[in-house]
C-alpha cells in the first residue's frame, strides 16, 4: 500500500480537530441545558412567591381570576428582576464557580428576599 505523504500526521490531527469540535458542541449544549433548567426552577419559584403574595394581598386563600394571573405573569416577564436573574444564571454557567444546586438556592433566596422586602 502506498502512503500519501503527511497522511500519518494529517489524519490524526483532523480526527483530533473533529473530536474537539464535537466535545465543544456537547459542552456548549450541556451548559445551555443547565442554564435553562436553572432559569426554569428559579422563575417558577419566584412566580409561585408572587402568586402567594398576591393571594395574601387580596385577603387570603381564594381563586384568582385569569386576569390576575396574566397580570402577574406579564409583570414578571417584563421585569428587571427576571432580566437580573437570567444574567446572574448566564454568568454563573460561563464561570461555573460553584455547585449548580447551591447557586439555584442562592438566587432563589436572594430574589425572594427582595419580594418580601417589597411587600412589607
C-alpha positions, -999 to +999 in steps of 0.1 A: +000+000+000+012+034-009+010+060+018+002+096+010+029+119+024+018+135+055-013+113+059+000+099+091+001+134+106-029+150+089-053+121+097-048+121+135-048+159+135-081+160+116-096+134+139-084+155+169-100+187+155-132+168+148-133+154+183-125+189+198-154+204+178-178+176+189-167+180+225-171+217+223-206+213+209-216+188+236-202+211+263-220+242+250-253+223+248-248+209+283-242+244+296-272+256+278-293+229+293-280+237+328-288+273+322-323+266+310-331+242+339-317+267+364-338+295+349-369+273+349-365+264+386-358+300+397-385+315+376-411+290+387-402+296+424-403+334+421-436+332+402-451+310+430-439+335+455-455+364+436-488+344+435-486+338+472-480+375+479-509+384+456-533+360+473-522+373+507-527+409+495-562+400+483-571+388+518-563+351+519-569+319+500-594+323+472-595+316+435-576+340+413-590+352+381-573+346+348-568+383+345-549+385+378-527+355+368-519+371+335-510+404+352-486+386+375-470+367+345-467+399+324-453+419+353-426+392+358-420+387+321-412+424+316-394+430+349-358+439+357-359+411+383-363+385+355-335+401+335-312+402+365-320+365+374-312+354+339-280+375+337-269+360+370-275+325+358-258+331+325-227+345+341-227+316+366-229+290+339-200+307+320-177+307+351-192+276+368-178+288+401-198+266+424-223+238+426-254+243+404-279+234+431-262+257+456-264+285+431-301+279+423-309+281+461-288+312+464-305+330+435-340+320+448-332+332+483-318+365+470-349+373+449-374+360+474-358+384+500-364+412+475-400+403+471-406+401+509-390+435+514-412+450+487-444+435+501-436+446+537 
